Amino acid sequence: MKNKKNIKQIRTLQEWEELVERYFDALTTDAEEQELRDFLCSPEAIGDVFDETRAVMGFLKVGQTLHTKTQNHRSVNYWKVAAIFFGMILGGTTLWNTWYKMQNVCEAYVYGTKYTEVAMVMSQMHHSLDKMNEVKEDIVEAQLSDFFQMMEEE
């Protein structure tokens, strides 16, 4: 199977000049433009007409390349800005939550009522700790006797 580049249409210089005129009139197809580009890169393209065409086509190619790079660069910049913005929001929220949690807040709920006065909260805490420290010797005996009574009933 032959490649399309291997099959070259043999044209005269006059036909190439006509193709250049058609190119500047925007009447060429994509295949003809590619064929013209290939011809302009060959050593056969000698002359002022071909030099001008080569310069214009090179200028257009550079413009297309720069335009593509600019568009890609812009989209990357949008993603960078969005990522930085999201990171700043996430970091700010984290810092605010950390600062808020580090505040020395005293709260106590006594029978469903919230107390935030430091003296009241501290007295309730000491009262609760004192109740926990009370030693009741008969608690263990009561629990064990209840346990064994249940086993005897079964």
N, C-alpha and C positions, 0 to 999 in steps of 0.2 A: 504494500500500500504506500503510495507516494504522499509526501507531505506537501501542503499548499505552497510553502516557501520554496520548495524545490522546483515547482512549476512556475516559471516566470514568464510573464507576457513580454515578448520582445517588442519594444517601442522605439520609434525614431526620436531624435531630439525635438523635432517639430511636434510630435504627439506628446512628449513630456511637457513642452511649453504650453500646449493646449490644456493639458491636465492641470498645470499650475494656474492658468487663467480660470479654469473651472473651480479650482480650490479657492481662489480669492473671491469668486462669485458665489461660493457656498453651494456648489452643485455636485460635489463629489460624494461618493459613498464612503463608509468607514473602511471598506476594503481598498478602495482607490487611494484614500489618504495614507493607509499603512504602506501601500505599494510605493507611493510618492516619498514617504519617509525613508523607506529602504533604498530607493534610488538616490535620494539626496545624501545618504551616508556612503554611497559607492564612489569610486574615483571617476566614474563616467559623468558625474554631474558637475560639469565645468561651465562657468559663464556667469555673467552678472545677474541674469534672471534667477538662476538657481541659488546664487549666493544670498539674494534678497529673500527668496522663499525659505532657504535654510535658516536665515536669521529670524524670520517671522515665526516659523514652526518651532524653533528653539525657544524663542521668547514665550510662546504660548505654553510650551511644555514646562518651562520654569514657573510661569504663572499658575498653571494647574497644580504643580507640586507644592508651591507655597500656599496656595488656597487650601489644599488638602491638609497640609501640616497645620495651618492656622485653625481649621475646623476641628481637627483632632486635639490640638492644644487647648482650644476653648472648652471642649467637652471634658477634658481631663481637669482643667481648672475648675469647672463647675462641680465635679465630683470631689476635688480637693477642698473647695470652699464648704460644700455640704458636710464632708467628713469632719472638718475643723469645727464647724458650727455645732454639729451633733456632739462632738467630743467636749466642747466648751459647756454645752447644756448638761451633759452627763457629769462632767467634773464639777460644775457648779452645784448641781443637785447633791452630789456626794459630799462635797465640802459643807454645804448648808446642813445636811442631815447629821454629819459628824459633829459639827458645832452645836447643833440643837440638842443632840443626845448628851453632850458633855456638860450642858448647863446643870447646875446643882439644883435639882427640883425635889422638893419633899412633898409627898402625897400620902395620905392614909385614908382608907375607907373604913368607917366605923358604922356598922349596921346600915350600909348603903349610902351613907353621907360622906362626901369627899371633903377632907380637911387638907389645907395647904400651908397652914401656919406652922412654922418650924418647931416651936415649943410644943404644940399639941401633937404633932407627928412624933416627935422624940419621946414624949411621955407615953403615947400609945405603944411605941416600939418597946420601951422598957417594961411596960406592963405585960405585953405579950411574952417577952423573954423571961420575965419572972415567973409567969404561969408555966412555961415550959420547963423551968428549972426545979419546980416543986417535985419532990420525990414522993411518990405514993407507993408504998411497999405492997399494999394489998392488990394492986392492979394486976400483977403477974399471977398471983394466986387465984384471983377471980377469973381471969381468962383461962387458966389451966383447968380450973374446976368446971367451968362451962364446957370446955372442950371434952373433958372426960365424961361429963354427964351425957353429952350427946352421943358418945360412943357406947355408953351403957344402955341407952334407950334403944339403940338399933339392935 
